[in-house]
Amino acid sequence: MIDFSGRSVVVTGAAGGVGSALVAVLSACGARLIACDREGTDLTGAGIEEVHHFDLLDDEAVTAFAKRIGESAAPAAVISNAGWTRAETLADVSTTALDREMNLNFRSAAVLSQA
């Protein structure tokens, strides 16, 4: 396993199934975890040292989060785990749903990386 002792790692979507598994593994690697998810989610996993609730579809909230964590040492890693998908075929998905999916799954990760 990678040794993240004393280094910060950001995990978005940290309250979900994959996110909580990432938190557990990274905690075992000694990471100082910065967990992010939407309002109302439980971010109390082992190893979580900082909790941030915000909507990844809100560019201003993403930029404000990046500024807050940038005030200290830069994280060793940012894991853009948050995501969502419709259980429809491409032929059946609306453009509104497709836009939301692309914005959450790709655009939000790009905005966070740029910030």
Secondary structure by P-SEA (a helix, b strand, c coil): ccccccbbbbbcccccaaaaaaaaaaaaacccccccccccccccccccccccccccccaaaaaaaaaaaaccccccccccccccccccccccccaaaaaaaaaaacaaaaaaaac
